[in-house]
């Protein structure tokens, strides 16, 4: 506290700040001395109507101080509690007490309430008293522990002959209720004060003057109720109007919760004790007075605890509602709720933006006015959310904006279960962008196929020239032979038939060769631009990933950072990569490899070259094909044409690079090609 004051007004020049280590060293002794002094002071102030001249009084606030210390600091402070109780027992009683019963009685009190504090910790009691459950626990444990302590204390003093056994019941009951009242009245405000000091709440200065006026009025109501009780409002039986004290307490508890109620209970109890001290009411039995005090205290605390808990729940609910509203207001997807008939109950701003209509034109209308193609929407929602059938709760439909324009949406559904109603939550997502992206992807794949056919057609024209030359030469030779036979006076039909048959066979062979080229006969050109290596690799992997997933093959990539762009036709280079990926997938599938992995890597080969490699976990390339794997029509696939690697090498070479088989081992093959970092210095040409 002194440090806080010094921070605000400034410490005086003569006051040097205390060293933290010095403060820690003096903190324990200071707390010990302060607690013992306060304990003895409370015992002295409450030492009224003491039964048999010992500490059996109607109200024992020192017991509340004891239990509060044990709850806050823990049972390890039992020795300090025992010391204070011994000093109180040795100085306060008006009769002489031997050392043995004095020590045993103090041990019963300290041990009993140390056990009560330990039990509270075990059963989940929270010293902050944030729940009404905590107040109930405190009251129940207080009643039980104070009963045991009272019986043990009174039995100890009766056994020592300080009080008669015939008065055991009256003495035990008065001690029991006195301790219970002291605990219930003093422990809650002390625990709340400790919590407030440890975690101060932010001050609300908005309507502070109204709060002060209300607090002052509540204080006046307490004084008025006490005056009515003690100044004769009840006639000869003053405590007939004791119930008037409940009115200000209920007002305070319902308005301000447990903290204010606990302080109000303390103020009322102090007023009652002071009134009994200064006014004599012989007609009021002490036991009845104690029970009234205990009932008043427990009622106020329970009501205040319930109100505080309800206030916290209301604040938490308001905070949760605020978070929900914020989330819904900032969500990009439309969220709306409908009832059992499909009528819209609530919407978020995204729904208004989605349909181009204000909320007053949407709420109360049928949701089927917005969603096309599902007249049985509500029955389907009820069937899906109520049955255990494994049916999807997400559809792709079409919705209609205010101007009549239709757009695709993805509809997700969930069911709410408020009491006695049936409601559903619908989440609408505009998937126009996704549909457009899918269309662009299909166009991209078509373009890749087009470029592939262009490249393959050019390569096949060069590669098949030799294959076509042989049958054409044979056709020409057999044709000339047939002409010579026809020029003879008596041509032999058998020889002429054989020559014509050979012509037909060679022509059919040429037709077969040309048939392999027919579907690739398209034109095209190479369009180079600066492109990032990572974007080419990602595009090729994306195109091949669906096929890889069907074959349960994992494709991974590792790209060195800070790679420079290359000047290339990204469609053609993607086709090269896609061809290598498909070859790798076919090799892994054909060999039925246990480990199905393809790795694509990009690294800097030199200062002016980037190398891209594709490694697979297939069987590798057989030795017989090592020297001619890139030749046209060389293939290991039953239905393959043997042109993929040949065309891929031509594409890479047209970009100024080279494609080669970097490695072939039993656990897989590695194909790599390099591209100049600044692109090829060749003009665009047809593949």
C-alpha positions as CSV (number, residue, x, y, z in Angstrom):
1,X,0.0,0.0,0.0
2,X,2.8,2.4,0.9
3,X,4.5,1.7,-2.5
4,X,1.2,2.5,-4.3
5,X,0.9,5.8,-2.3
6,X,4.5,6.7,-3.0
7,X,4.0,6.0,-6.7
8,X,1.0,8.5,-6.8
9,X,2.2,11.4,-4.6
10,X,5.9,10.8,-4.5
11,X,7.9,9.4,-1.6
12,X,9.3,12.0,0.8
13,X,13.0,12.8,0.5
14,X,13.8,11.3,3.8
15,X,12.0,8.0,3.0
16,X,14.3,5.6,1.2
17,X,12.6,2.7,-0.6
18,X,12.8,-0.5,1.2
19,X,14.9,-3.2,-0.3
20,X,12.8,-6.1,-1.6
21,X,14.9,-8.7,0.2
22,X,14.5,-6.7,3.5
23,X,10.7,-6.6,2.9
24,X,10.6,-10.3,2.3
25,X,12.5,-11.0,5.5
26,X,10.2,-8.8,7.6
27,X,7.0,-9.8,5.9
28,X,6.4,-13.1,7.8
29,X,7.0,-11.6,11.3
30,X,4.9,-8.6,10.5
31,X,2.0,-10.8,9.4
32,X,2.4,-12.9,12.5
33,X,2.3,-9.9,14.9
34,X,-0.5,-8.2,13.0
35,X,-2.7,-11.4,13.0
36,X,-2.1,-12.1,16.7
37,X,-2.9,-8.4,17.6
38,X,-6.1,-8.4,15.5
39,X,-7.2,-11.8,16.8
40,X,-6.8,-10.6,20.5
41,X,-8.6,-7.4,19.7
42,X,-11.6,-9.1,18.1
43,X,-11.7,-11.6,21.1
44,X,-11.7,-8.6,23.5
45,X,-14.4,-6.7,21.6
46,X,-16.7,-9.8,21.4
47,X,-16.1,-10.9,25.0
48,X,-19.7,-10.2,26.1
49,X,-22.3,-12.5,27.7
50,X,-19.3,-14.9,28.3
51,X,-20.7,-18.2,29.7
52,X,-18.8,-19.4,32.8
53,X,-16.3,-16.6,32.4
54,X,-14.5,-18.2,29.4
55,X,-14.5,-17.6,25.7
56,X,-18.1,-19.0,25.1
57,X,-19.7,-15.9,23.6
58,X,-22.7,-15.3,21.3
59,X,-20.5,-14.1,18.4
60,X,-16.8,-15.1,17.8
61,X,-15.4,-13.0,15.0
62,X,-11.9,-14.1,15.8
63,X,-12.9,-17.6,14.6
64,X,-13.8,-16.1,11.2
65,X,-10.4,-14.4,11.1
66,X,-8.7,-17.7,11.9
67,X,-10.5,-19.7,9.2
68,X,-9.9,-17.0,6.6
69,X,-6.2,-17.0,7.3
70,X,-6.1,-20.8,7.0
71,X,-8.1,-20.8,3.7
72,X,-5.9,-18.0,2.2
73,X,-2.5,-19.1,3.5
74,X,-3.1,-22.9,4.0
75,X,-2.9,-25.2,7.0
76,X,0.8,-24.6,7.4
77,X,-0.2,-21.4,9.3
78,X,-1.8,-23.6,12.0
79,X,1.1,-22.9,14.4
80,X,0.4,-19.1,14.3
81,X,-3.3,-19.8,14.8
82,X,-2.5,-22.0,17.8
83,X,-0.2,-19.3,19.3
84,X,-3.0,-16.7,19.0
85,X,-5.6,-19.0,20.6
86,X,-3.2,-19.8,23.5
87,X,-2.6,-16.1,24.2
88,X,-6.4,-15.4,24.0
89,X,-7.2,-18.2,26.4
90,X,-4.5,-17.1,28.8
91,X,-5.5,-13.4,28.9
92,X,-9.3,-13.1,28.3
93,X,-11.1,-15.5,30.7
94,X,-12.2,-14.1,34.1
95,X,-11.5,-17.4,35.8
96,X,-8.2,-19.2,36.3
97,X,-7.5,-21.9,33.7
98,X,-4.8,-24.5,34.2
99,X,-2.1,-24.9,31.5
100,X,-3.2,-28.4,30.4
101,X,-6.9,-27.6,29.5
102,X,-5.8,-24.3,28.1
103,X,-3.3,-26.0,25.7
104,X,-5.7,-28.9,24.8
105,X,-8.6,-26.4,24.2
106,X,-6.4,-24.3,21.9
107,X,-5.2,-27.4,20.1
108,X,-8.8,-28.5,19.5
109,X,-9.7,-25.1,18.1
110,X,-6.6,-24.7,15.8
111,X,-6.7,-28.3,14.7
112,X,-10.4,-28.3,14.0
113,X,-10.4,-25.3,11.8
114,X,-7.1,-26.3,10.1
115,X,-8.9,-29.5,9.2
116,X,-11.9,-27.5,7.9
117,X,-9.7,-25.4,5.7
118,X,-8.0,-28.6,4.3
119,X,-11.4,-30.2,3.7
120,X,-12.5,-27.1,1.7
121,X,-9.5,-27.3,-0.5
122,X,-10.1,-31.0,-1.1
123,X,-13.8,-30.6,-2.1
124,X,-13.0,-28.0,-4.7
125,X,-13.8,-24.8,-2.7
126,X,-12.7,-21.6,-4.5
127,X,-11.6,-18.8,-2.2
128,X,-12.9,-16.3,-4.7
129,X,-16.5,-17.3,-4.0
130,X,-17.4,-16.9,-7.6
131,X,-20.0,-19.7,-7.4
132,X,-23.0,-20.1,-5.2
133,X,-21.7,-23.7,-4.8
134,X,-18.7,-22.3,-2.9
135,X,-20.9,-20.4,-0.4
136,X,-22.9,-23.5,0.2
137,X,-19.7,-25.5,0.9
138,X,-18.4,-22.8,3.3
139,X,-21.7,-22.8,5.2
140,X,-21.9,-26.6,5.4
141,X,-18.3,-27.1,6.4
142,X,-18.7,-24.3,8.9
143,X,-21.7,-25.9,10.6
144,X,-20.0,-29.3,10.8
145,X,-16.5,-28.2,11.9
146,X,-17.8,-25.6,14.5
147,X,-20.0,-28.3,16.0
148,X,-17.0,-30.7,16.5
149,X,-14.8,-27.9,17.8
150,X,-17.5,-26.7,20.2
151,X,-18.0,-30.2,21.6
152,X,-14.3,-30.8,21.9
153,X,-13.6,-27.4,23.5
154,X,-16.5,-27.6,26.1
155,X,-15.6,-31.3,26.9
156,X,-12.0,-30.3,27.6
157,X,-13.0,-27.5,30.0
158,X,-15.8,-29.7,31.6
159,X,-13.2,-32.5,32.2
160,X,-10.9,-29.9,33.9
161,X,-13.8,-28.9,36.2
162,X,-13.9,-25.3,34.9
163,X,-17.6,-25.7,33.8
164,X,-20.2,-28.3,35.1
165,X,-21.1,-31.3,32.9
166,X,-24.8,-30.4,33.5
167,X,-24.3,-27.2,31.5
168,X,-22.5,-29.0,28.7
169,X,-25.4,-28.8,26.1
170,X,-26.0,-25.1,26.6
171,X,-22.3,-24.2,26.6
172,X,-21.6,-26.4,23.5
173,X,-24.6,-24.9,21.6
174,X,-23.7,-21.3,22.4
175,X,-20.0,-21.9,21.4
176,X,-21.2,-23.7,18.2
177,X,-23.5,-21.0,17.0
178,X,-21.1,-18.3,18.1
179,X,-18.3,-19.7,16.0
180,X,-20.6,-20.4,13.1
181,X,-21.9,-16.8,13.1
182,X,-18.3,-15.5,13.4
183,X,-17.2,-17.5,10.4
184,X,-20.2,-16.8,8.2
185,X,-20.1,-13.1,8.9
186,X,-16.4,-12.5,8.7
187,X,-14.9,-15.1,6.3
188,X,-16.7,-14.0,3.1
189,X,-15.8,-10.3,3.2
190,X,-12.2,-11.2,4.1
191,X,-11.9,-13.6,1.2
192,X,-13.5,-11.1,-1.2
193,X,-11.2,-8.4,0.1
194,X,-8.2,-10.6,-0.5
195,X,-9.4,-11.4,-4.0
196,X,-10.0,-7.7,-4.8
197,X,-6.5,-6.8,-3.6
198,X,-4.9,-9.6,-5.7
199,X,-7.1,-8.9,-8.8
200,X,-8.5,-5.4,-8.7
201,X,-11.4,-4.8,-11.1
202,X,-11.4,-1.8,-13.4
203,X,-13.3,1.2,-11.9
204,X,-16.5,2.2,-13.6
205,X,-16.6,6.0,-13.6
206,X,-19.6,6.3,-16.0
207,X,-22.4,6.6,-13.3
208,X,-20.3,6.7,-10.1
209,X,-22.4,9.3,-8.5
210,X,-25.5,7.3,-8.9
211,X,-23.8,4.3,-7.3
212,X,-22.6,6.4,-4.3
213,X,-26.2,7.7,-3.8
214,X,-27.5,4.1,-3.9
215,X,-24.9,2.9,-1.4
216,X,-25.7,5.8,0.9
217,X,-29.4,4.9,0.7
218,X,-28.7,1.3,1.4
219,X,-26.6,2.3,4.5
220,X,-29.4,4.5,5.8
221,X,-31.9,1.6,5.3
222,X,-29.7,-0.7,7.5
223,X,-29.5,2.0,10.2
224,X,-33.2,2.5,10.1
225,X,-33.9,-1.2,10.4
226,X,-31.6,-1.5,13.4
227,X,-33.2,1.5,15.0
228,X,-36.6,-0.1,14.5
229,X,-35.4,-3.2,16.2
230,X,-33.8,-1.6,19.2
231,X,-35.8,1.6,19.7
232,X,-39.1,0.1,20.6
233,X,-40.8,-0.4,17.3
234,X,-41.7,-3.9,18.5
235,X,-43.0,-3.0,21.9
236,X,-42.1,-5.2,24.7
237,X,-40.8,-7.8,22.4
238,X,-38.3,-5.9,20.3
239,X,-37.2,-8.8,18.1
240,X,-40.6,-9.4,16.8
241,X,-39.6,-6.9,14.0
242,X,-36.3,-8.6,13.5
243,X,-37.4,-9.5,10.0
244,X,-37.1,-5.8,9.1
245,X,-33.3,-6.4,8.9
246,X,-33.9,-8.7,6.0
247,X,-35.3,-5.9,3.8
248,X,-32.2,-3.8,3.3
249,X,-30.1,-7.0,3.1
250,X,-32.3,-8.4,0.3
251,X,-32.1,-5.0,-1.5
252,X,-28.3,-4.9,-1.3
253,X,-27.9,-8.5,-2.3
254,X,-30.2,-8.3,-5.3
255,X,-28.7,-5.1,-6.5
256,X,-25.0,-5.6,-5.9
257,X,-24.4,-9.3,-5.3
258,X,-22.3,-11.3,-2.9
259,X,-19.5,-8.7,-2.2
260,X,-21.9,-6.0,-1.0
261,X,-24.1,-8.5,0.7
262,X,-21.2,-9.9,2.8
263,X,-20.3,-6.4,4.0
264,X,-23.9,-5.6,4.7
265,X,-24.2,-8.8,6.8
266,X,-21.1,-7.7,8.7
267,X,-22.5,-4.2,9.3
268,X,-25.8,-5.6,10.5
269,X,-24.1,-8.1,12.9
270,X,-21.9,-5.3,14.3
271,X,-25.0,-3.2,14.8
272,X,-26.8,-6.0,16.5
273,X,-23.9,-6.8,18.9
274,X,-23.6,-3.1,19.7
275,X,-27.3,-2.8,20.4
276,X,-27.2,-5.8,22.7
277,X,-24.3,-4.2,24.5
278,X,-25.9,-0.8,25.0
279,X,-29.5,-2.0,25.6
280,X,-30.6,-4.7,27.9
281,X,-33.3,-7.0,26.6
282,X,-33.8,-9.7,29.3
283,X,-36.9,-11.0,27.5
284,X,-34.9,-12.1,24.5
285,X,-33.4,-15.6,24.8
286,X,-29.7,-15.6,23.8
287,X,-30.2,-18.8,21.8
288,X,-33.0,-17.3,19.7
289,X,-30.9,-14.2,19.1
290,X,-28.0,-16.4,17.9
291,X,-30.3,-18.3,15.5
292,X,-31.8,-15.2,14.1
293,X,-28.3,-13.8,13.5
294,X,-27.2,-17.0,11.8
295,X,-30.3,-17.1,9.6
296,X,-29.9,-13.5,8.6
297,X,-26.2,-14.0,7.6
298,X,-26.8,-17.2,5.6
299,X,-29.8,-15.8,3.8
300,X,-27.9,-12.7,2.8
301,X,-24.9,-14.6,1.6
302,X,-26.9,-17.2,-0.4
303,X,-29.0,-14.6,-2.1
304,X,-25.9,-12.5,-2.8
305,X,-24.0,-15.5,-4.2
306,X,-27.0,-16.4,-6.5
307,X,-27.2,-12.9,-7.8
308,X,-23.5,-12.6,-8.4
309,X,-23.4,-15.9,-10.2
310,X,-26.4,-14.8,-12.3
311,X,-24.7,-11.5,-13.1
312,X,-21.5,-13.3,-14.2
313,X,-23.5,-15.7,-16.3
314,X,-25.3,-12.8,-17.9
315,X,-22.1,-11.0,-18.6
316,X,-20.6,-14.2,-20.0
317,X,-23.7,-14.7,-22.2
318,X,-23.6,-11.2,-23.4
319,X,-19.9,-11.5,-24.2
320,X,-20.5,-14.8,-26.0
321,X,-23.4,-13.2,-27.9
322,X,-21.1,-10.3,-28.8
323,X,-18.4,-12.7,-30.1
324,X,-21.0,-14.7,-32.0
325,X,-22.3,-11.5,-33.6
326,X,-18.9,-10.3,-34.5
327,X,-18.0,-13.6,-36.1
328,X,-21.2,-13.7,-38.1
329,X,-20.9,-10.1,-39.1
330,X,-17.3,-10.6,-40.4
331,X,-17.9,-14.1,-42.0
332,X,-17.6,-14.2,-45.7
333,X,-20.1,-17.0,-46.0
334,X,-23.8,-16.4,-45.6
335,X,-25.3,-17.8,-42.4
336,X,-29.1,-17.9,-41.8
337,X,-31.5,-19.8,-39.6
338,X,-34.9,-21.2,-40.6
339,X,-37.8,-22.7,-38.7
340,X,-39.5,-26.0,-39.3
341,X,-41.5,-24.5,-42.3
342,X,-38.4,-23.1,-44.0
343,X,-39.1,-19.5,-42.9
344,X,-36.0,-17.4,-42.5
345,X,-35.5,-16.4,-38.8
346,X,-32.2,-14.5,-38.9
347,X,-29.4,-13.7,-41.3
348,X,-25.9,-12.2,-41.2
349,X,-24.7,-9.3,-43.4
350,X,-23.0,-11.7,-45.8
351,X,-26.5,-13.0,-46.8
352,X,-27.6,-9.5,-47.6
353,X,-24.5,-9.0,-49.8
354,X,-24.9,-12.5,-51.4
355,X,-28.5,-11.9,-52.6
356,X,-28.4,-8.2,-52.9
357,X,-31.4,-7.7,-50.6
358,X,-31.8,-6.0,-47.2
359,X,-32.7,-8.0,-44.1
360,X,-36.3,-6.8,-44.0
361,X,-36.9,-8.4,-47.5
362,X,-35.4,-11.7,-46.4
363,X,-36.4,-12.4,-42.8
364,X,-39.9,-14.1,-42.7
365,X,-39.7,-15.3,-46.3
366,X,-39.3,-18.9,-47.4
367,X,-35.7,-19.9,-48.0
368,X,-36.8,-21.8,-51.1
369,X,-37.4,-18.5,-52.8
370,X,-33.6,-18.0,-52.7
371,X,-32.4,-21.6,-53.5
372,X,-33.3,-23.2,-56.8
373,X,-33.7,-26.9,-57.5
374,X,-34.8,-28.2,-54.0
375,X,-38.5,-27.8,-53.3
376,X,-38.2,-30.5,-50.6
377,X,-35.4,-28.7,-48.8
378,X,-37.0,-28.8,-45.3
379,X,-38.0,-32.5,-45.4
380,X,-34.5,-33.3,-46.5
381,X,-33.0,-31.3,-43.7
382,X,-35.3,-33.0,-41.1
383,X,-34.4,-36.4,-42.5
384,X,-30.7,-35.8,-42.5
385,X,-30.5,-34.3,-39.1
386,X,-32.9,-36.6,-37.3
387,X,-31.9,-40.0,-38.8
388,X,-28.7,-41.9,-38.4
389,X,-28.5,-42.6,-42.1
390,X,-25.1,-41.7,-43.6
391,X,-26.4,-38.9,-46.0
392,X,-24.5,-35.9,-47.0
393,X,-25.4,-32.5,-45.4
394,X,-23.7,-30.4,-48.1
395,X,-25.0,-29.8,-51.6
396,X,-24.1,-27.7,-54.6
397,X,-27.1,-25.8,-55.8
398,X,-28.0,-22.6,-57.5
399,X,-29.4,-19.4,-55.8
400,X,-31.0,-16.4,-57.3
401,X,-30.1,-12.7,-56.5
402,X,-32.6,-9.9,-56.4
403,X,-32.0,-9.1,-60.1
404,X,-32.8,-12.6,-61.1
405,X,-29.2,-13.6,-61.8
406,X,-28.5,-17.2,-60.8
407,X,-25.1,-18.2,-59.2
408,X,-23.8,-21.5,-57.8
409,X,-23.6,-22.0,-54.1
410,X,-22.5,-24.7,-51.6
411,X,-25.1,-25.3,-48.9
412,X,-24.2,-26.8,-45.5
413,X,-26.7,-27.5,-42.8
414,X,-26.8,-28.0,-39.1
415,X,-29.7,-28.4,-36.6
416,X,-30.4,-26.2,-33.5
417,X,-32.3,-27.7,-30.6
418,X,-33.8,-24.8,-28.6
419,X,-36.7,-25.8,-26.3
420,X,-40.0,-26.6,-28.0
421,X,-38.9,-25.4,-31.5
422,X,-37.2,-26.8,-34.5
423,X,-34.6,-24.7,-36.2
424,X,-31.8,-25.2,-38.7
425,X,-28.7,-23.3,-39.5
426,X,-27.8,-23.0,-43.2
427,X,-24.3,-21.8,-44.4
428,X,-24.3,-20.6,-48.0
429,X,-21.0,-20.2,-49.9
430,X,-20.7,-18.6,-53.3
431,X,-18.6,-21.0,-55.4
432,X,-18.6,-18.9,-58.5
433,X,-14.9,-18.3,-58.2
434,X,-14.2,-22.0,-57.6
435,X,-16.3,-22.9,-60.7
436,X,-14.4,-20.4,-62.8
437,X,-11.1,-21.7,-61.4
438,X,-12.1,-25.3,-62.3
439,X,-13.0,-24.1,-65.8
440,X,-9.7,-22.4,-66.2
441,X,-7.9,-25.5,-65.0
442,X,-9.8,-27.6,-67.6
443,X,-8.8,-25.0,-70.3
444,X,-5.2,-25.2,-69.1
445,X,-5.2,-29.0,-69.4
446,X,-6.7,-28.7,-72.8
447,X,-3.9,-26.3,-73.8
448,X,-1.3,-28.6,-72.4
449,X,-2.8,-31.5,-74.4
450,X,-2.8,-29.2,-77.5
451,X,0.9,-28.3,-77.0
452,X,1.7,-31.9,-76.4
453,X,0.1,-32.9,-79.7
454,X,1.9,-30.1,-81.5
455,X,5.3,-31.2,-80.1
456,X,4.6,-34.9,-80.7
457,X,3.4,-34.2,-84.3
458,X,6.7,-32.4,-85.1
459,X,8.8,-35.0,-83.5
460,X,6.9,-37.8,-85.1
461,X,7.3,-36.3,-88.5
462,X,11.0,-36.4,-88.1
463,X,11.2,-39.7,-86.3
464,X,8.8,-41.5,-88.7
465,X,10.6,-40.4,-91.9
466,X,12.8,-43.4,-91.8
467,X,9.9,-45.7,-91.1
468,X,8.0,-44.4,-94.1
469,X,10.9,-44.4,-96.5
470,X,11.3,-48.2,-96.4
471,X,7.7,-49.1,-97.3
472,X,7.5,-46.4,-99.9
473,X,10.7,-47.6,-101.5
474,X,9.4,-51.1,-101.6
475,X,6.1,-50.0,-103.1
476,X,8.0,-48.2,-105.9
477,X,10.2,-51.2,-106.6
478,X,7.3,-53.7,-106.7
479,X,5.3,-51.3,-108.8
480,X,8.0,-51.0,-111.4
481,X,8.4,-54.8,-111.4
482,X,4.7,-55.2,-112.1
483,X,4.9,-52.7,-115.0
484,X,7.8,-54.7,-116.5
485,X,5.7,-57.9,-116.3
486,X,2.8,-56.2,-117.9
487,X,5.0,-55.0,-120.8
488,X,6.0,-58.6,-121.7
489,X,4.0,-60.4,-124.4
490,X,2.8,-63.1,-122.1
491,X,2.9,-61.9,-118.5
492,X,2.8,-64.6,-115.8
493,X,-0.3,-64.0,-113.6
494,X,1.3,-65.6,-110.5
495,X,4.3,-63.3,-110.5
496,X,2.1,-60.3,-111.2
497,X,-0.2,-61.4,-108.4
498,X,2.8,-61.7,-106.0
499,X,4.0,-58.2,-106.9
500,X,0.7,-56.6,-106.5
501,X,0.3,-58.4,-103.1
502,X,3.6,-57.0,-101.9
503,X,2.6,-53.5,-103.0
504,X,-0.6,-53.8,-100.9
505,X,1.2,-55.1,-97.9
506,X,3.8,-52.3,-98.0
507,X,1.1,-49.7,-98.4
508,X,-0.8,-51.1,-95.4
509,X,2.4,-50.9,-93.4
510,X,2.8,-47.2,-94.3
511,X,-0.8,-46.6,-93.4
512,X,-0.3,-48.1,-90.0
513,X,2.7,-45.8,-89.4
514,X,0.8,-42.8,-90.6
515,X,-2.2,-43.7,-88.4
516,X,0.0,-43.2,-85.3
517,X,0.6,-39.7,-86.5
518,X,-2.9,-38.8,-87.5
519,X,-4.2,-37.4,-84.2
520,X,-1.2,-35.2,-83.7
521,X,-1.4,-33.3,-87.0
522,X,-2.0,-29.8,-85.6
523,X,0.0,-26.6,-85.9
524,X,1.5,-24.4,-83.0
525,X,4.3,-22.2,-81.9
526,X,6.5,-21.7,-78.8
527,X,5.8,-18.6,-76.7
528,X,8.6,-17.9,-74.2
529,X,8.4,-15.6,-71.2
530,X,10.1,-15.2,-67.8
531,X,8.5,-17.7,-65.4
532,X,9.2,-18.9,-61.9
533,X,10.5,-22.4,-61.6
534,X,8.3,-23.0,-58.5
535,X,5.1,-22.1,-60.4
536,X,5.9,-24.5,-63.2
537,X,6.6,-27.4,-60.8
538,X,3.4,-26.6,-58.7
539,X,1.2,-26.5,-61.8
540,X,2.6,-29.9,-63.1
541,X,2.2,-31.5,-59.7
542,X,-1.3,-30.2,-59.4
543,X,-2.2,-31.7,-62.7
544,X,-0.7,-35.1,-61.8
545,X,-1.9,-35.3,-58.2
546,X,-5.4,-36.6,-58.9
547,X,-3.9,-39.6,-60.9
548,X,-1.3,-40.1,-58.1
549,X,-4.0,-40.1,-55.4
550,X,-5.9,-42.8,-57.3
551,X,-2.8,-44.9,-57.5
552,X,-1.9,-44.1,-53.8
553,X,1.4,-42.5,-54.8
554,X,2.8,-39.6,-52.9
555,X,4.3,-36.7,-54.8
556,X,6.6,-34.3,-52.9
557,X,8.7,-31.3,-54.0
558,X,11.8,-29.5,-52.7
559,X,12.7,-26.2,-54.3
560,X,15.8,-24.3,-53.3
561,X,15.1,-20.8,-52.2
562,X,15.9,-17.7,-54.3
563,X,16.0,-19.5,-57.7
564,X,16.0,-17.0,-60.6
565,X,13.2,-17.1,-63.2
566,X,13.8,-18.9,-66.5
567,X,12.8,-17.8,-70.0
568,X,10.6,-20.6,-71.2
569,X,7.2,-21.6,-72.6
570,X,5.6,-22.7,-69.3
571,X,3.1,-24.9,-71.1
572,X,5.8,-26.9,-72.9
573,X,8.0,-27.3,-69.7
574,X,4.9,-28.3,-67.7
575,X,4.2,-30.9,-70.4
576,X,7.8,-32.2,-69.9
577,X,7.4,-32.4,-66.2
578,X,3.9,-34.0,-66.5
579,X,5.3,-36.6,-68.9
580,X,8.1,-37.5,-66.5
581,X,5.6,-37.7,-63.6
582,X,3.3,-40.0,-65.6
583,X,6.2,-42.2,-66.6
584,X,7.2,-42.5,-62.9
585,X,3.7,-43.3,-61.8
586,X,3.4,-46.0,-64.5
587,X,6.7,-47.5,-63.4
588,X,5.7,-47.6,-59.8
589,X,2.2,-49.1,-60.6
590,X,3.6,-51.7,-63.0
591,X,6.2,-52.9,-60.5
592,X,3.7,-52.7,-57.7
593,X,6.3,-51.1,-55.5
594,X,5.8,-51.2,-51.7
595,X,7.1,-47.7,-51.3
596,X,5.2,-45.3,-53.7
597,X,7.0,-42.0,-53.7
598,X,7.9,-39.4,-56.4
599,X,10.2,-36.5,-55.5
600,X,10.5,-33.4,-57.7
601,X,13.5,-31.2,-56.9
602,X,14.8,-27.9,-58.3
603,X,18.3,-26.6,-57.6
604,X,20.8,-24.2,-59.0
605,X,23.2,-26.3,-61.2
606,X,25.5,-23.4,-61.9
607,X,25.4,-19.6,-62.0
608,X,23.4,-19.7,-65.3
609,X,21.5,-23.0,-65.1
610,X,18.7,-24.4,-63.1
611,X,18.3,-28.2,-62.8
612,X,14.9,-29.9,-62.3
613,X,14.8,-33.7,-61.5
614,X,12.1,-36.3,-61.0
615,X,12.9,-39.4,-58.9
616,X,10.7,-42.3,-58.4
617,X,10.7,-45.4,-56.2
618,X,9.9,-47.8,-59.1
619,X,12.0,-50.6,-60.4
620,X,14.4,-48.4,-62.4
621,X,15.3,-48.8,-66.1
622,X,16.5,-52.1,-67.4
623,X,20.1,-52.3,-68.7
624,X,19.0,-53.0,-72.3
625,X,17.4,-49.6,-72.6
626,X,20.0,-47.5,-70.9
627,X,21.6,-46.4,-74.2
628,X,18.4,-45.8,-76.2
629,X,15.7,-44.7,-73.7
630,X,15.3,-41.4,-75.5
631,X,15.0,-42.8,-79.0
632,X,11.6,-42.7,-80.7
633,X,9.3,-45.7,-80.3
634,X,11.4,-47.2,-77.5
635,X,9.0,-48.0,-74.7
636,X,8.3,-50.6,-72.0
637,X,4.6,-49.9,-71.9
638,X,2.3,-52.4,-73.7
639,X,0.2,-49.6,-75.3
640,X,2.9,-46.9,-75.3
641,X,4.2,-45.2,-78.5
642,X,7.7,-44.6,-77.2
643,X,7.7,-40.9,-78.1
644,X,7.2,-39.2,-74.7
645,X,10.9,-39.0,-73.6
646,X,12.0,-38.3,-77.2
647,X,9.6,-35.3,-77.5
648,X,10.4,-34.1,-74.0
649,X,14.2,-34.1,-74.8
650,X,13.4,-32.1,-78.0
651,X,11.3,-29.5,-76.0
652,X,14.1,-29.1,-73.4
653,X,16.8,-28.8,-76.1
654,X,14.7,-26.2,-77.9
655,X,14.9,-24.2,-74.7
656,X,18.7,-24.4,-74.6
657,X,18.9,-27.2,-72.1
658,X,19.3,-31.0,-72.0
659,X,17.3,-34.0,-70.6
660,X,19.1,-37.1,-69.4
661,X,18.6,-40.1,-67.1
662,X,20.7,-39.0,-64.2
663,X,20.5,-42.3,-62.4
664,X,18.9,-45.7,-62.6
665,X,19.1,-48.1,-59.7
666,X,17.1,-51.0,-58.4
667,X,15.1,-48.7,-56.1
668,X,14.1,-46.2,-58.8
669,X,15.0,-43.9,-61.7
670,X,16.0,-40.3,-61.7
671,X,15.5,-38.1,-64.8
672,X,16.8,-34.5,-64.8
673,X,16.9,-31.6,-67.2
674,X,18.4,-28.2,-67.0
675,X,17.3,-24.8,-68.3
676,X,19.4,-21.6,-68.6
677,X,18.6,-19.2,-65.8
678,X,18.2,-16.4,-68.3
679,X,16.4,-18.5,-70.9
680,X,17.4,-19.7,-74.3
681,X,18.5,-17.3,-76.9
682,X,16.6,-18.9,-79.7
683,X,13.6,-17.7,-81.6
684,X,10.2,-19.2,-81.2
685,X,9.5,-22.1,-83.5
686,X,7.0,-24.8,-84.0
687,X,7.3,-27.9,-81.9
